[in-house]
Amino acid sequence: MSKLRVGVAGLGTVGGGLLKLFADERSRLHEKMEVVAVSARDRGRSRVADVSAYRWFADPAEMAAQADIDVVVELIGGADGPAKAAVETALRRGAHVVTANKALVATHGVELAALAEASGAKLLFEAAVGGGVPMVKALKESVAGCRAGAVAGILNGTCNFILTEMESTGRSFDDVLKDAQKMGYAEADPTTDVGGFDAAHKLAILCAIAFGTRPDLAHVRIEGIERVTLTDIRLAGKLGFRIKLIARGASTDGGVEMHVRPALLAFDHPLANIGGSLNALVVDAEPVGQLTFIGRGAGEGPTASSVASDLMDLAEDRASFAFGKPLARLADAPRAAPTERGRYYLRFMVGDRPGVVAAISERLAHEEISIESFLQMPVHEGPAVPIVLTTQTCARAAVERAVKAIEALEVVVEPPYVMPVEPSARAFRPS
Amino acid sequence: MSKLRVGVAGLGTVGGGLLKLFADERSRLHEKMEVVAVSARDRGRSRVADVSAYRWFADPAEMAAQADIDVVVELIGGADGPAKAAVETALRRGAHVVTANKALVATHGVELAALAEASGAKLLFEAAVGGGVPMVKALKESVAGCRAGAVAGILNGTCNFILTEMESTGRSFDDVLKDAQKMGYAEADPTTDVGGFDAAHKLAILCAIAFGTRPDLAHVRIEGIERVTLTDIRLAGKLGFRIKLIARGASTDGGVEMHVRPALLAFDHPLANIGGSLNALVVDAEPVGQLTFIGRGAGEGPTASSVASDLMDLAEDRASFAFGKPLARLADAPRAAPTERGRYYLRFMVGDRPGVVAAISERLAHEEISIESFLQMPVHEGPAVPIVLTTQTCARAAVERAVKAIEALEVVVEPPYVMPVEPSARAFRPS
């Protein structure tokens, strides 16, 4: 069999890592394929790998149009612009595409998969979700005979790094974020990561595959980690919980519900001990039960490895459909309402005056909310004192009413903060 | 495309689970395949699923010979006998085989893969290793572009259940084993599980795929959990370790080294918190880093799910070679010697007399072994007292000499017990 001819668009960290992997004599990539062309904006920039042996294209779409390129690897990024143009050009003429671009796939996945199906090309994106962790393949192929009921993951390494660092060093969100930016773990504009948008892109992709539905990014409820304070992390810890940004999707008879939000996880939850920049996914499917996948969620090596895995699938002719099934068989799932009942964590910043605890607990009792644990400790600097509590299982609407009533108390000096308590592993079952 | 016609040989727990999955209207199996025949010894026996609709064969090899069966699912078990006969019959005539039989694959994998290659059939065995956890596919396909340096896993649910129960309930090995037998978690003759042989079969298969070598069961060094006592579990716990049966393979320039043995894991080791009957695998490969896979390691649902995943790969025409590569490209790896240096746990049962600690520590010092932690506690019933210690990194041969010298002391009343301390996650790197 002749070798697959690969063109690589985008020569940043991941592109460099991929070229290094191709240059490694012990890699199996050689047996099956070769890089013939590359595209990046600046030909002269020094890079981790020598690119002088490859044909050079300043325009990735021009490279994607070359008839002698069998696979375009798109590592440019961004939901639109040159990345989309290059991918569309390749798929239209029947060339395969391997991409690490979660924004592109979450936003335009359906139209790109349609182009691929029309021309007989494959569109693969293992590297778009979970870095080196084979989440896409696991959902497409390993649980292919099962019914997936829920997926829950830690899908953004930047947020997980920040939360882990805050907990282990006792430093503030802003402080840790600045360091993460210096070390290259966070972008200069960190909104995409800390706002939860990057995790939402990944969740929309995973849910499409897991539940056999069209990707529906607009339906993901998104809340970032910006309001999580050191106080929350410390006091939640005293109550037996760790705070993580959780991306969760569930399929029920009512439809699909997806959200990204900070949540409290009991220490024995399978995702509670995923630290630093690791990514992890828990899949709950019948009859296999709960499967957990953990690994490095970003960076040169892990992401290049996932690109290489897709390339090997193409070279060995075993690549499946973009979302696991032909587009025509993907359902348009109704959007399910968020869960009506659950356990919640509430944080109030109050003036240190007699009767505060009584006032708060009265408002909760009025809404028939039972308190599971209640904690007031002198951990905060400044005039206000934090009071945090977790509820027993109760109606979300009741919590919203109670919090509104408590916020109206004169003694409450900041808007209250509410986070859900993630269902425990045992309760984490498909419906 | 016409549907794949499947024959199922063996209608025990897993076979029943598979037929239930076929009977589930929401499963995708229907779209692609149908069960047309079954084989089991006793037609009349009541089963979890109704089998009256399928053709019946008392002899699985006879079923495997039927020209209208495209895939034979072998769930009989055993390295030889009817299982082997049925699998050979199918592969010879070009019918695919999906099997959960680790003994068969570890023992006869090469000759069976050769039959498959000769006839153009596929031989798949995701269900043979790790129950529902897709370890085989991950190694074959997801790290296909990487170089795997080491795999380490908890591959036997029975052993893991026994060790977990001993720790959490404080009951003895014999006591917990009896219960496990009553609950069906352990066989009447538990040797295959507690002796480490089942885990060794699985390890030989995983190492073949991970390192691109022929499976070499005879080369796995095997030690079971029979000598692990409650005292070991408790005192290791006080020193910050948990005891697990670890199956580990490593590929170095010197060859492949494989062993199954009880070992001490620091609480933060990725395998330390895998409890009960769960299975887990940690793969260390460059450049992806460390990947961890966790799930239920046995039983009806998980194993049937892995069989279904292989069937879907056949139906969607994406099944790879038995061991990931054509046989001709699998290497005959030299057998590497066991690691020369490491940290060790030593347990001595001694008479409670003055000078014991001095006598032991002198013998260790004589071999230049530094003690990392040392513990004597009154946890044992009877006249003898346990003394346990962990060493700093030292030569294995020195430990063997010191232990021999200590065993010769009159005050030592039982043969000493030595377990390795598993390298920490950070040290767990491919060479």
Chai-1 contact restraints between the chains, C-beta under 6 A:
chainA,res_idxA,chainB,res_idxB,connection_type,confidence,min_distance_angstrom,max_distance_angstrom,comment,restraint_id
A,R26,B,R147,contact,1.0,0.0,6.0,A-B,restraint_1
A,L29,B,G145,contact,1.0,0.0,6.0,A-B,restraint_2
A,G132,B,V288,contact,1.0,0.0,6.0,A-B,restraint_3
A,P134,B,S142,contact,1.0,0.0,6.0,A-B,restraint_4
A,K137,B,S142,contact,1.0,0.0,6.0,A-B,restraint_5
A,S142,B,P134,contact,1.0,0.0,6.0,A-B,restraint_6
A,S142,B,K137,contact,1.0,0.0,6.0,A-B,restraint_7
A,S142,B,S309,contact,1.0,0.0,6.0,A-B,restraint_8
A,A144,B,S309,contact,1.0,0.0,6.0,A-B,restraint_9
A,A144,B,M312,contact,1.0,0.0,6.0,A-B,restraint_10
A,G145,B,L29,contact,1.0,0.0,6.0,A-B,restraint_11
A,G145,B,A308,contact,1.0,0.0,6.0,A-B,restraint_12
A,G145,B,S309,contact,1.0,0.0,6.0,A-B,restraint_13
A,G145,B,M312,contact,1.0,0.0,6.0,A-B,restraint_14
A,C146,B,S305,contact,1.0,0.0,6.0,A-B,restraint_15
A,R147,B,R26,contact,1.0,0.0,6.0,A-B,restraint_16
A,P287,B,G301,contact,1.0,0.0,6.0,A-B,restraint_17
A,P287,B,S305,contact,1.0,0.0,6.0,A-B,restraint_18
A,V288,B,G132,contact,1.0,0.0,6.0,A-B,restraint_19
A,V288,B,P302,contact,1.0,0.0,6.0,A-B,restraint_20
A,V288,B,S305,contact,1.0,0.0,6.0,A-B,restraint_21
A,G289,B,R296,contact,1.0,0.0,6.0,A-B,restraint_22
A,G289,B,P302,contact,1.0,0.0,6.0,A-B,restraint_23
A,L291,B,G295,contact,1.0,0.0,6.0,A-B,restraint_24
A,T292,B,I294,contact,1.0,0.0,6.0,A-B,restraint_25
A,I294,B,T292,contact,1.0,0.0,6.0,A-B,restraint_26
A,G295,B,L291,contact,1.0,0.0,6.0,A-B,restraint_27
A,R296,B,G289,contact,1.0,0.0,6.0,A-B,restraint_28
A,G301,B,P287,contact,1.0,0.0,6.0,A-B,restraint_29
A,G301,B,V288,contact,1.0,0.0,6.0,A-B,restraint_30
A,P302,B,V288,contact,1.0,0.0,6.0,A-B,restraint_31
A,P302,B,G289,contact,1.0,0.0,6.0,A-B,restraint_32
A,S305,B,C146,contact,1.0,0.0,6.0,A-B,restraint_33
A,S305,B,P287,contact,1.0,0.0,6.0,A-B,restraint_34
A,S305,B,V288,contact,1.0,0.0,6.0,A-B,restraint_35
A,A308,B,G145,contact,1.0,0.0,6.0,A-B,restraint_36
A,S309,B,S142,contact,1.0,0.0,6.0,A-B,restraint_37
A,S309,B,A144,contact,1.0,0.0,6.0,A-B,restraint_38
A,S309,B,G145,contact,1.0,0.0,6.0,A-B,restraint_39
A,M312,B,A144,contact,1.0,0.0,6.0,A-B,restraint_40
A,M312,B,G145,contact,1.0,0.0,6.0,A-B,restraint_41
A,R318,B,R318,contact,1.0,0.0,6.0,A-B,restraint_42
